[in-house]
Amino acid sequence: RQHGRRLQQNLTRNLLISPDVNHILAKTVFCALDLERTNCPEDGAWTNWGPWGECHGTCGQTGLRHRYRTCTNPTPSRNGEFCSGPSSESKLCRLNGCTVSQYREASQCNDFRLEQFEVLDSVHALYPSLATRCVEAECHYEIVERVLGDDADEYWNALHCVKHNSGCPEYGGWSSWTIYSDCTAYCGQGHHVQCRTCTNPVPVSEKYGCRGENCSFSPCSGSKCDIMLHGHWNEWSPWSECSVSCGQGLQERRRTCVHGKQSSVEPFMPHSHEHTSPLPLCYNYMRNKRNLDAVIISRDVCTGPYKELRPCYIAECPVDGEWSEWEPWSQCSTECSLGMQSRSRACSSPPPMYGGETCVGPVTWIRHCFNAPCLEVDHGSAFFRGDGALNYYKTSYPTRLLHLYIRFKPSGKRGELMRRESGPCLKKRECTFVKLYLSAGHVVLRATVGVCPLVLATYRPITIGTWTKVLVTVSNSGAALRIDDSESYYRGQFNCWVASPNFDGVMTVGQDFRGEISNLVVNYVPRYLKAGNASRDHQQLIMGHVKINLAPFSAFNVFYNEGEGEEKILSLDNMIFAPCLKKTTSWTIKLVVKTENQDGALMVIKDYYRAKYLILMFEPYRVVVQLEDGICFMEVYHLVEHHVGEWMLINIDYDQDASIGLGVNGGPRKEMVASITDTTISCVDNIMIGDVAHLLSESHPTT
């Protein structure tokens, strides 16, 4: 305590800032170091999560539900920090399918969907069960085909149009214009022609046909007069057959220039103007027009078009059906664990018409799905607000070992997690005291046996607002402290010799602590966190002649929230060591994983042969199992749409034929194709799961 006062004086003397800021900073430091406890800054803490709200979204689709919490437990005061972390959470949920009336209302502003609704109505008048089975729920094409037979396609296409706005009838669209044809005249006026067809897309009926002309004619002048001989056109030929066997085409007819001598037409003229010789070619016709009663043609030349074109139309061409886009995947049949989902498509883009071929391939695609693991609801957790505690009886049975496991989520940086003391003792050397607490966010273990003290503290503070696991072992040889299943321990010894300590004693949990405690295990016996949550017989554990009270004998200002099983989810920031499988000839490993990154290794099994590893890894769009022997490797993989932020069920199996298989989300088992002579894998030590990247880097040293 004297050391603390000197530290206070030094801190105050060295904080050379404005008086107000100086006071705030000094107060914060003193309180963080537990040198002062009155009027300390009080950080805000979250309330318990509220219940999940209703599922919101569009009917028949995947929706979202939300839950909220507030930073009012307590509200930050005296310059305390606001809560860290989100105030709301969301998760996917399933919405019931739309009703027939809801689909009808959604179709009112779309003529195509409304027309297709009439198709559904006509069928439902005869088969009303299809409205419930296929409109308000999801059905497969096989069911429709079984009921409607040859009329199934029309109903199925209408169903997709109404429910998913997919494969609906469309107005016909024009194709691109063809290039202009050659001019139909060698000399003089003719025309070009270009055409287009109503096939992009093909209309399902004349009602939806293209608007506008299918062929365009434009004038042109022939530029080959020099090759034209004197003569005159004969009669036009009959129109040819249409250029196509179906659909839109062209017909043409032609004429030819019949060659002959130059001729002239003698005009009829008054006798006073008669000439006894032909008029000269340079005769001014316009000037003397009034004196002429006939047109003079000096010679015949074939000018104008030599052929004519006109559109023609034969019977509709057969149109082969094409698939619409796949509709979105249906909701998974289960909210957790393995389920089924499907998606369908329709042969309606366009449908087969005029004798065209129908679509080839599956109408419906069914696959396994996995939304999340099913987490059993357990007893929940005890919630402390800084002014509550749980008190447990001593067992009255001496124990020289204290083994403690506690899982908690703090909302503040200080407070007792557990205090255990022997109570009144006749001799001081027989007194024991063990305290596990938070100080400035660090986990501290303080133990005293008689006059021999021991203190352990973590180097780094834990993260406020996240679940933390602490394992403590205390015996006469010292103590060990482990955080979150870390590979390393904090270890220490008493500063003097301890003979035969007795760590049995009255236990207090949660004094001055703010946060949640979900698990408490003392000497391998789980303790209840709530008094009176079972019959008295079930609250006691009899071990030989010892009767252990599992529940606290008193609890004040402690609140409880129903657990959702989320505490069973393990973070993979550290390493998890699972024991090797006892059966080496065949085994199966099941993992339920939600990844945070696109790529990385998750699991390593090391073989007795030092350079041989079986590795589970993730890549963009792939889940991969790889077997390496230091020289070669082989792999088996599954393609996935995405895996980041989504739960996946992964099965890895091995049989006595040295066959390694991989399955994802209940999908088919894929087998590793052997390319290494020895494909056996025998686990040594442990199966390592989590942050295994350093193991791989050690096995693949860089040069």
Secondary structure, DSSP 4 states (H G I P E B T S, - for coil): -HHHHHHHHHHHHH--S-HHHHHHHHHHHHHHTTS--SS--B---PPPPPPP---BS-TTSEEEEEEE--S-TT--BTTPPPPPS-SEEEEEEE-PPPPHHHHHHHTTT-HHHHHHHHHHHHHHHH-THHIIIIISS---HHHHHHHHGGGHHHHHHHHHHHHH--S--------PPPPPPPPSEEEEEEEEEEE--S-TT--SSGGGPPPS-SEEEEEEEEE-GGGPPBEEE-PPPPPPPPSSSSSEEEEEEE--EEE------PPP--GGG--SSPPPTT--TTTTGGG-SS------B--EESEEEEEEE-SPPPB-----PPPPPPPPS-SSSEEEEEEE--S-SSPPBTTPPPP-S-SEEEEEEE--PPPPP-S-EEEEEEEEEEEE---SS--S-EEEEEEEEESSS-EEEEEEE--S-SSGGG-EEEEEEEETTEEEEEEEETTEEEEEE-SSPPPTTS-EEEEEEEETTEEEEEETT-S--EEE--SS---S-----EEEE-TT-EEEEEEEEETTEE--SSTTSS-TTTTEEEETTEEEE-S-SEEEEEEEE---SGGGPPP-SSEEEEEPPS--SSEEEEEEEEBSSSSEEEEEEEESSTT-EEEEEEETTEEEEEEE-SS-EEEEEEE-S--BTSEEEEEEEE-TT--EEEEETT---EEPPP-SS-----EEEEEEEES-HHHHHHHS---
